Amino acid sequence: MAYTSTDLSSIQAAILSLATGERVVSVSFADGKTIEYSRTDLTKLQELRNIIMSEINLSANKPSCILMQTSKGL
C-alpha cells in the first residue's frame, strides 16, 4: 500500500489522542479503509508511523550524496 502524507497525519493524530487519554480512535486511510485502535495498540501505531515516514522519505527521491568540485584540485 502506498501511504500518503494525509495517512501520516491521521496516524500522528491518533497517537496523540491515545496518549492524551482517549480509549479508542479510528483512522481512515486514503484507500477508504478505516481501522480502530485502542490504547494497547499504541506501539503498533508508532511502528506504522515509522513505516509511513520511511516510505514517504523514499518516494521523495532525496539525494543520498553531494558531489563537490573545486578548481584548486582539493
C-alpha positions as CSV (number, residue, x, y, z in Angstrom):
1,M,0.0,0.0,0.0
2,A,1.3,3.4,-0.9
3,Y,0.9,5.8,2.0
4,T,0.3,9.5,1.7
5,S,1.1,12.4,3.9
6,T,-2.6,12.5,4.9
7,D,-2.2,9.0,6.2
8,L,0.8,10.1,8.2
9,S,-1.2,13.0,9.7
10,S,-4.1,10.7,10.6
11,I,-1.7,8.3,12.4
12,Q,0.0,11.1,14.3
13,A,-3.3,12.5,15.4
14,A,-4.4,9.0,16.6
15,I,-1.2,8.6,18.6
16,L,-1.7,12.0,20.2
17,S,-5.3,11.2,21.0
18,L,-4.4,7.8,22.6
19,A,-1.5,9.4,24.5
20,T,-3.8,12.1,26.0
21,G,-6.4,9.7,27.3
22,E,-8.8,8.6,24.6
23,R,-9.6,4.9,24.8
24,V,-10.4,4.2,21.2
25,V,-9.6,6.1,18.0
26,S,-10.4,5.3,14.3
27,V,-8.0,6.0,11.5
28,S,-9.2,6.4,7.9
29,F,-6.7,5.7,5.1
30,A,-6.6,7.1,1.6
31,D,-7.7,3.8,0.1
32,G,-11.0,4.1,2.1
33,K,-10.1,1.6,4.8
34,T,-11.0,2.6,8.4
35,I,-9.3,0.8,11.4
36,E,-10.0,1.3,15.1
37,Y,-7.1,1.3,17.6
38,S,-7.2,1.2,21.4
39,R,-4.6,2.2,24.0
40,T,-3.0,-1.2,23.8
41,D,-2.3,-0.6,20.1
42,L,-0.2,2.5,20.7
43,T,3.1,0.7,19.9
44,K,1.6,-0.6,16.7
45,L,0.6,2.9,15.7
46,Q,4.1,4.2,16.4
47,E,5.6,1.4,14.3
48,L,3.1,2.2,11.5
49,R,4.0,5.9,11.7
50,N,7.7,5.0,11.3
51,I,6.9,2.8,8.2
52,I,4.9,5.5,6.6
53,M,7.6,8.1,7.3
54,S,10.3,5.9,5.7
55,E,8.1,5.3,2.7
56,I,7.3,9.0,2.2
57,N,11.0,9.8,2.5
58,L,12.0,7.2,0.0
59,S,9.4,8.4,-2.5
60,A,10.7,12.0,-2.1
61,N,13.9,11.0,-4.0
62,K,16.2,12.9,-1.8
63,P,19.8,12.7,-3.0
64,S,22.0,10.4,-0.9
65,C,25.3,12.1,-1.7
66,I,26.6,15.5,-2.7
67,L,29.2,16.0,-5.4
68,M,31.6,18.9,-4.8
69,Q,34.1,20.1,-7.3
70,T,36.9,22.7,-6.8
71,S,39.2,24.4,-9.2
72,K,42.3,24.1,-6.9
73,G,42.3,20.3,-7.0
74,L,41.3,19.9,-3.4
